[in-house]
Amino acid sequence: MSEKKDQSKIRVLIAKPGLDGHDRGAKVIARALRDAGFEVIYTGLHQTPEMIVRAAIDEDVQVIGMSILSGAHNVLVPEVISNVKKAGMKDVLYLVGGIIPEEDIDGLRKMGVQMVFTPGASLNEIIDYINKHAPQRK
């Protein structure tokens, strides 16, 4: 039996790309988003860009949030964004969180990331941003 998706809830994919083994922050974010009324899909650790793209397509998400602490954001993020677009998902909000050097943030934005949340960002700030900027689905 297929599960009917609630079209009124914003669907958010929280992904941990690469070899980074630290997921406490991603789990805290996922739980806070769920508690705020979002439908959250958490991919777990050690996801390849291909796995993230497949999950985004399968789950028909509006938001892809990637948590990266490994320093590989300039390689992994553009690969995910490029492949999501190639797969035909055009209206997606891309967020990145984690240890992102200030000098890399503009480059990530040029790649298509709408917001970068660094350590110290509040849960309310993240929730508010998604509520204001997530694409609406009919």
Secondary structure, 3 states (H helix, E strand, C coil): CCCCCCCCCCEEEEECECCCCCCHHHHHHHHHHHHCCCEEEECCCCECHHHHHHHHHHHCCCEEEEEECCCCHHHHHHHHHHHHHHCCCCCCEEEEEECCCHHHHHHHHHHCCCEEECCCCCHHHHHHHHHHHCCCCC
